[in-house]
Every structure is written in C-alpha cells, then in structure tokens.
Amino acid sequence: QVQLVESGGGSVQTGGSLRLSCTASTSAFSSARMGWFRRAPGKEREGVAAISREGGTACDTRSVKGRFTISRDNVKKIMYLQLNSLKPEDTATYYCAADFGPWYGCGSTWYDERSYNYWGQGTQVTVSS
C-alpha cells in the first residue's frame, strides 16, 4: 500500500509563493510516475502537473505554465510543486497522485485522474486578492 502525504499549503496574497511537498511511504517511489491535481470550490478536480519516474520529463497545464514547477527527489521520496506568482484562481485543494503504470509523456494520460491509483488527502491553498 502506498501512502502519500501532502504538506506546504497555506494562505497567501496575490503574487505570493508556496512550495507543496508530497511525501511517499513506498520504497518503490522511483518507479512511480507522479502528478499534482487540484479541486477548486464548485469545480471538478483537474490535472496541474506531472513528472516521469526519473524526473527527466514534466508536463503542466496551460494555466500554470511559467508559474508552477514540479520536481522530485527519489532519494528522499518526495515530490514538490513550487507555486509562484499565485493568483486567486489558484485557490484550491491540491492533491498528489501516484501510479506505477507506463509513462506516456505529455499526451492525454498525465492529467486524467483515472490513470492514478494512489492519492493523498490534499492540502489547501488559498490566494487572496
């Protein structure tokens, strides 16, 4: 069983920064492709970013390009999401996800929540104007 625990959320003003962390319990962390998702109030959960097993390839959604950066440390078994230039529309609960299935690059799979089998409990990010 894989456990994922997010941390680093909080409340910031527009333009501020946060760094989210996702700590995994599994020794097979380096074999998992990982992703970050978010759910804003009244909206469906959406894919934010994803990263390949070795961390060499990353994908992100258009609304966060140039502002958010995904990374991972396979030794520490932690995935990160650096959030810069935050906007009120970034307010959401952020979830990390993991799966041991194939990595298909930045096509249609990485942002499909159905392609991930393991989820964290979420961490809240609130951006005020």
FIDREN-324780 format. One record per residue (C-alpha): residue in three letters; x, y, z. Coordinates in steps of 0.001 Angstrom, whole numbers, padded with zeros to 6 digits, always signed. Layout:
! residues N
ALAXYZ;...
This chain:
! residues 129
GLN+000000+000000+000000;VAL+001292+003425-000956;GLN+000614+006374+001293;LEU+001018+009924+000093;VAL+001019+012908+002427;GLU+000868+016473+001140;SER+002104+019484+003062;GLY+003022+023095+002472;GLY-000357+024597+001754;GLY-001455+027879+003266;SER-002885+031333+002684;VAL-001005+033918+000653;GLN-001738+037128-001184;THR-001765+037526-004947;GLY+001749+037251-006293;GLY+002969+035159-003392;SER+004676+031766-003431;LEU+004308+028392-001771;ARG+006072+025064-002077;LEU+003977+021957-001751;SER+005517+018624-000817;CYS+004237+015112-001287;THR+005968+012502+000840;ALA+005570+008878-000185;SER+005765+005829+002051;THR+006784+003357-000611;SER+010334+002204-001282;ALA+009292+001950-004943;PHE+008844+005713-005230;SER+011344+005951-008081;SER+009167+003538-010081;ALA+006070+005706-009831;ARG+005002+008435-012166;MET+003627+011262-010110;GLY+001178+014084-010547;TRP-000398+017075-008871;PHE-004113+017787-009160;ARG-006343+020446-007678;ARG-010013+020960-006969;ALA-011353+024462-006694;PRO-014659+025143-004919;GLY-017543+024078-007141;LYS-015297+022661-009832;GLU-014036+019256-010872;ARG-010574+018077-009994;GLU-008065+018991-012688;GLY-004523+017962-013517;VAL-001911+020594-012724;ALA+001427+018897-013436;ALA+003045+015509-013739;ILE+006563+014132-013721;SER+008196+010987-015009;ARG+009841+008383-012798;GLU+013358+009716-013051;GLY+012204+013319-013128;GLY+013506+013974-016604;THR+010161+014855-018150;ALA+007478+017114-016748;CYS+004101+018242-018005;ASP+001842+021036-016813;THR-001442+022585-017686;ARG-001621+025845-019616;SER-002938+027948-016766;VAL+000162+027360-014635;LYS+002902+027422-017262;GLY+005794+029624-016221;ARG+004462+029886-012661;PHE+004437+026360-011210;THR+007334+023898-011275;ILE+007120+020205-010482;SER+010142+018253-009288;ARG+011009+015157-007315;ASP+013748+013740-005114;ASN+013799+009970-005463;VAL+016265+009562-002603;LYS+014041+011415-000139;LYS+010882+010027-001777;ILE+009350+013473-002048;MET+007666+015271-004920;TYR+007407+019055-004942;LEU+005290+021693-006570;GLN+006703+025208-006463;LEU+003912+027735-006839;ASN+004967+031253-007844;SER+003021+034341-008912;LEU-000091+032922-007314;LYS-003498+034191-008383;PRO-006889+033987-006644;GLU-007973+031446-009265;ASP-005255+029100-007973;THR-007239+028704-004760;ALA-007981+025002-004404;THR-007228+021835-002548;TYR-004089+020340-004070;TYR-003637+016583-004253;CYS-000674+014464-005176;ALA-001142+011211-007034;ALA+000998+008242-007977;ASP+000808+005295-010309;PHE+003156+002525-011400;GLY+001767+002279-014908;PRO+003554+003410-018088;TRP+004640+006981-018657;TYR+003182+008213-021949;GLY+004763+011635-021934;CYS+002770+014832-022130;GLY-000135+013359-024039;SER-003600+012734-022668;THR-002865+010400-019761;TRP-000987+012565-017309;TYR-003942+014841-016484;ASP-006534+012063-016340;GLU-007171+011308-012686;ARG-008372+007820-013628;SER-004807+006905-014563;TYR-003591+007258-010964;ASN-004238+004650-008300;TYR-002845+006340-005214;TRP-003862+009680-003755;GLY-003014+011918-000852;GLN-005525+013631+001373;GLY-004918+017092-000061;THR-003548+020398+001166;GLN-005396+023702+000928;VAL-004005+026682-000962;THR-005851+029978-000598;VAL-004840+033071-002536;SER-006409+036377-001605;SER-006551+039469-003778;
